[in-house]
């Protein structure tokens, strides 16, 4: 009917559990004994069919032989009777041929009897296969091969209104078993952990759904159903919990409009995005992340613009020379620049572009206080 749903959906784990229960129930000792008895009954039934076909062939041959004798006793002058008897004989010969064909077909379907060793293996197959299936060294591919050796196909029919699913297992050999699963009433959205939900709520104020999905994926977070986040799943989660998107969360421009992306900061400062990322690592500029793996937001202030210059002030040194002059490690100098204890600028043009630091000889080094205390002692 037009407008009705045509797709069926059900949790794959429920199907897997039902199929595995059926497989290993079939491999249970009682089921193995029943299967062996059924195979013996099948062998007995086949022998009965063969005997019946042999009797049918014997009867057809007798009828054909009788028809031949009647034709032989007919006088040649009785041509009309002879043609009738000859036609009957031909029909009986056709019946013999058909009986021979049926007997050959039945004999070809003869089931192979199991040996004593095979019967003994069947009685322990369930436990052995279960142990092999659950072993940590068994890969997913090996488990699929084990199941495919027993199962030909699985047909699932979801009856959503009745909250059930019909599972039909078609076994190798043609046997079919039916199973019924109860489907829980849909709640609209699988439960997502509180931490992830709060993170989405926080990110939705600044980022679109596709960026939120990327952040959650890089953090290894999953939906309540155990699936990786996508833009559609983030949108579904927001709609379910009535979380506004970034486009509707802000009715007015934010007060902190000096926050820009890495690309925007690189464009405004006239440097590459790689330089901006390096400045973030070195602490030359200040940036924020709403959470781990989220895009950086850079604070563009007049002070930051003033620190990016065409030329360095007289006497300001590169990082290596500044560290040597101050008697500090380079990382320590960078930390001082980050904390604002050492003035620094970035020269963005020329062969000597890079960080320049005001390193005066009278500035206090890392170990100056310890040396002064040692002198006093």
Helices and strands as residue ranges (DSSP letters): H 12-26, H 29-73, H 79-108, H 116-134, H 140-148, E 151-159, E 164-171, E 176-182, H 194-203, H 209-218, H 231-240, H 246-249, E 259-260, H 262-269, H 273-282, E 287-288, E 297-299, H 302-306, E 308-309, H 319-326, H 330-338, E 344-347, E 354-357, H 368-376
